[in-house]
């Protein structure tokens, strides 16, 4: 069922329910008013029975002002009828009714021909010269019943007409309100959606349709970026893995065919091992990237010591590259305020980030000194790694976080273009920011910004 139809039906049911309850309320209130008015009339006529004993001429004169189908009766203390009017006597008096009437006023209803609705009556007692009498008056409220039927007809007819109007109005409003979404749906045909360069166009501004179009276009933009990245990733990864395996195969085939001495065989195996180590390193990097992408940021709630994490990384890196000099500098601002803040995250993953950045700084600066600054800026811990290397061309800075993307000036150096990709994903999981500032032949500065939370 379409949304327009659901809105129309839902709105129609709501309005119909409100109209029904309101109509019932009006009808019940009018019926109560009619019943009270008729009871007061019967009561006054029953009390007029006292004139039968006080002023009989006045009593007979007032009997001309009767209600439709009215009948009156006056009974003495022995329940004997001493007066009966000329109207239709269609109600059978009972001893119980008369007994109750001597104690209190009794209002009653009963059915009689030819009326379709009930006739009404009142029985009450009064005393004249110390003797108790019971006056019983019955009549049919012809005017009130006709007004009641007219009101019921008006309510039913009015509700039907209003429901028809409401149905058309709700459908029109639903169609008008959802017209921006209809426009978006008409644009979203399968051929267009399969093209990530496709974007939705929305004529309205500031409504839900505009928000949906903007969000959908943003999603398509991310998917387009991901698709381009995936194409580059698959192309480069397949090439990088296929190349060393092909070389290994060629070396082994050549060795098998031509090597006759053990020394030549060992040299061939050494070359094959070097290529295999490169392929294994690439495979490990790809697996690490897949593992990082599968992690959930909500799991990083561990309070870590950032200084210990940095020192552990520098120590590990120094064992790996003892010839590389790394200068660690902690600013006075950080030293003064670091005991008052905490960093939530995962120290193992942060060590991976720092190790990848230091590895790049050392590799692309050809062993020149690397400086690592630690500062506290605007409730953020800033870790800056500055090298004196070959830098990155400005035109390629926007693509450095894409997997398997390497600058044109590093093609002669080993690497796979995954270090910064993994680092960026880990920093994003920590709700931080990774910034790379570089100029060709002027060195590179990598800045890591991590939220510093105050101790509660």
N, C-alpha and C positions, 0 to 999 in steps of 0.2 A: 504494500500500500504506500502510495507517495506521501511525502510530508504535507503537501497542500491538502490532500484528502483527509489525513489525520487531523490537521489543524481545523478543517471545516467541521468534521464530525465531532471532535472534542469540544470546539467552541459552541456548536449547536446543542450538544448534550448539556453543557454547562448552562447556557442561556435557557434551554427548555426546563431544566431542573429549577432554576431561579424563578422562572415564570410560573411553574406549577406550584411551588411553595408559596409564592406571593398570591396566586389566585386562590389557593386553599385558605390562606390567611384571610383574604378579603371575604370569601364566601362564608367561612365559619364565623367571622365577626358580624357579618350582616345577619346570619341566621340567629345568632345569639341576641342581637338587637331586636329582630322581629319577634322572637319568642318572649323576650322580656316585655316588649310593648303589648303583645297580645295578652300576656298574663296580667298586666296592669289593667287592661280593659275588662277582662273577665272578673278581676278582683273588685273593681269599682261597681260592676253590675251586680255581683253577688252581695256586696255590702248594701246596695240599694234595696235589697229584700227587707231591710228594717222598716222602710216606708210602708210596707204592706200592713204593718201593725200600727204605724203612727199616723200616716196620711194616705189612705188607700187611693184617693183620687189622684194625688201626686204620683203614686206608684204606677197606676195604670197609664197616666200621661207619659211617664218616662219610659214605659215599655215600648213606645213607638220607636225609640232610638235604639234599635237592636242591631246586633252584628249578624253577618250572613249565617243562615241556618242555625240561629240561636234557640236554645231551649233552657227554661228556668224551672227550678223546683225548690219548694221550701218544705222542710220536714220538721216535725215537733220532736220532743224529747223521746217519744216512743217510736221514732223513725216512721211515723205515719205522714203521708203526703197531705199537706193542707193547702198547697197551691202548686199549680202546674201551668206553664205557659202553653201557647198554641203551637209552638215550633215542634220540629221532629224530635220525638223522644227515642233516640237510637242508642242511649247508653244505659246499661243496666246497673243500678246502684247496688252496692254490696254492703253488708253489715260492717265489714272491716274498713271500707272506705269511710263510712259515716262515723265509725268509732275514731279513726285517725283524724277526721275533720273536726271533731269536738275538741281535740287536743291542739291541733295546729292546722294552718292552711295547707291544703293538698292540691298540687297541680298535677294533672294527668293528661295523657294523650291516648287516642284510640282511633281505629279505622272504621269508617262507615261509608256506605254508598251514597251518592255516586262519586265521591271525592277520591282522587288518587293519592293525595297526601293525608296525613292524620289530622283529625279534629282535636281540639284542645278544650280542657275544662278546668274549673276551679271549684273546690268545695271548702267552705269555711263556716265557722259557728259564730253566732252573736246572741246576745240576751236581750229580751224585752220583758220588763216587769218581773225580772228574776227567773224567767223561763228561757232555757237554751233552745235555739233553733239552728238548723243547718241549711245553708243556701247553696245550691249546686247550679252552676251555669256552664253550659257547653256551647261552642260555636266553631265556625270554620273561618280561618283568616284568609279570606279570598284575596284581598288586596296584597297582603304580605306574601302569600304564596305566588301570586302572579309576578310580583317584583322579584321574588327569589328565582323564579324560572327565567325571567328576563336577564337577571344578572348572570346566571349560569350560562345562558346562551351567549351573552356578550363575552364572558371570560373565555369560553371554549373557542368561539370564532376569532376573538382577538389573539389568543395564543397561537392558533394555526396560522393566521396571517403574519404575525410577528416571527414565527419560526421560519416561514418561507423567506421573509425578508432577511432574517439573520443568516440563513443558509447561503443566500446569494451574496450578502455583504461579507461574510467570513471567507467565502471562496475568493471573492475579489480582493480582499485585503491580504489573504494568504498568497495569492498569485502575485500581487504587487510587491509584498515583502520579500518573497523568494525569487523575484525576477533577477536580481544580481547573481544568485547562485545558478539559475538556469543559464545565464550567460557564460558562467565559468564551465558548466557541464558541457555546453555546446562546443567549447574550445578543447575539451579534454577527450579527443578521439584517440584511439589506440596508436595511430600513426604518429600523432604529435607527441604523445607521452613517451614513446620509445626514443625520441630525440631529446637528449638532455639540454640542448640549446633552446628548446621550446620554453616560453614563458607565458603565464596567464596575463591577460589584460583586463583590468577592472575599471569601470567608469565611475563607481561610487568611491567616496573617501570617508574614512573614519568609522565604517561599520564592520560587521562581522565578515562580510564577503571580502572587503578589502584586506582585513587581517588574514583571512584564509588564503587569499591570492598571494599576499606578501610572504607568508610562511611557506606556501607551496613553492613559490619561486626561489626562496632561500634554500629549500630542500633540494630543488633541482640543481641549484648552483653548487651545493656541496656534493651532490651525486656526480655532476659533471666533472668537478675537480677530482673526485675519487676515481671516476672512470679513466680520466687522463692519467692520473697517478698509477692506476692499476695497469694501464697499457704500457707505461714506461717501466713499471716494476717488472711485469712479466717479460717484456722484451729484454731488459737489461739483465734480469736474473737468469733467464734461460741462456742468454749469451755468455754470461760470466761463468755459469756452471758448465755449459757445454764446452767452452773453450779449454779449461784445464783437463776435463775428461778426455777430450779429443787429443790433446797434447800427450796425456799419459798413455793413451792407447797407441799413439804413433811411436812414442819412445820405446814402449814395451815391444811393439811389433818390430821396430828397427833392431832393438837389442836381441830379440829372438832370432832374427834373420842374419845379423852380421857380427854380433859380438862373439868373439872366440876365446877371449881371455877374461879371467875373473875381474881384473881391474876395469875393463871396459863395461862389463856387466854391472859392477857396483856404481860406476859413474852414471849409467843409464837409470838404475834404480833410484839413485840420489835425486836426479832431475825429476823422475816420476813422483817421488815422495814430496818434493817441494810443491809441485802442482796440486797434489792431493791435499796437502795441508791447506793450501789456499781455498780449494773447494770445500773442505771441511769447515774452515773458518767462516766462509760465506754461508754455508748451510746452518751453522750455529747462530750466526747473526739473524738469519731469516726466522729461525725457530724462536729466538729471543724476542724478535719483533712481534711475532704471532702471540707469544706468551704475554707480552706487555699489553697488547690490544685486548686480550681476554680478561685482564684484571679489572676489578671494580674499585672505583675511587673511594667508596664508602668504607673499605677495609683499612684505609690508611688513617688510623686514629692513634697511633703510637707517639708518645712524647719523645722526641729525639734530641740529642746534643749535637748541634750542627758543627761545632768546633771539633769534637771527637770524630765525626764522620769525615770532615775534611782532612784531618791529620791521618786517619787510617788510609784514606785514598792516596795521599801524597806518599806515605810509607810504602804502600803496595806498588805504586807507580815507580818509586825510586828503586825498588828491588827489580822491577821489570826493565827499567831504563836508567841504570845508575849514572850514565853520562849526562842526563838531562838535569839542568838546574832549575828548581822551582822556588821562587821567593814568595813566602806567605806573609801578608801584611793585614793585621787587624786594626781597624781605625779606633781612635779613642772613644768615639760615640758608640760603637758596637761594644767595646770592652766595658763601658760604663753601664749601658742599659741592657745588655744581653741577659743578666740574671733575672730581669723583670719580665721577660717574654718567653714564650715557648713555641716550638714548631711541631706540628703534627704531621707525621708522614711515615715513610718506611726507609730506614737508614741504608738497607742493602740496595734498594733501587736508586737512591740518591748517590750512593757511591758509584753505581753504574754510570749515571749521568756525568759525574765529575771525571771519572776515568775516561769516558769517551771524549769529553772536551779536552782534557789534558793530552790524550793520545793525538788528537788532531793538531793541537797547538805545537806539540813536539815534532810531529811528522812534517807539517807544512812550514815550520820555521827552521828546519834543518839543524835542530839541536840548540838554537839560540835560547837565551834565558827566557823563562815564562814567569809572569807575575800573577799571583792570585790574591785579590783584594776581598776583604769581608767587611761590610758596612751595614748600618741600620738606617733605612730611609723610609719615612712615612709608614711606619708600622709594617715594614717589609725587610726581611734580611736579603741584602744584595750581595751575591757572589760573582765577582768579575774575574775572568781569565783573559789576560792580555798577552799576545805573542808578537813576535817581530818577523812574521813569516811573509809568504808571497801574497796573502790576502785573497779576497774574492771579488771578481768583477761586479760592479754595481748592478748590471743588467741581470745578474743571476742570483742576487740575494733573495728574491721572492720565492725561489724554487729550492732553497737549500734544505727545507724540511721534508721535501718529497722523497719517498724511498727510492734508492738507486740513482738519485740525481747527484752528479758531481760537476764541479766547475770545470771549464774548459782548460784552465791552466794547471790542473793536477792530474791530467791523464797519464803522465809518466810516473806517477807515484802510486804505490799499492793502496788499495782501499775499495770499499764496496758502496759507499754512500748511504750507509744505514745508521751510523753513529748518531748524527743529529736528529734523525727521524725518531729513533728510540728515545733519545733525551727529551725531545719535545713532547712525546706522548706521556712520559713519566712525569714531567713537570706539570702538564695539564691535569694529570690525575691528582696532583698535590695542590690544585687551584692556584698554581703559580704562573709565571711568565718567563719565557725564554727569548732573549733578544740578541741578535747578532749584528754587530756593526763592523764593517770592513771596507777597505779600499785596496785595490790591486797594488801590490808591492809595498803596502804601508802597514801590514799587519792586520790582525783581527782581534776584536774584543767580544767575548761572549758573556752576557750578563744573565744570571739566574735570580729571579725575584720570588721569594717564598713568603707567604703570609706569616706575620709574627703576632701571635695572640697573647694578650696579657694574662697573667696568672689570676685565676678567680679566687 
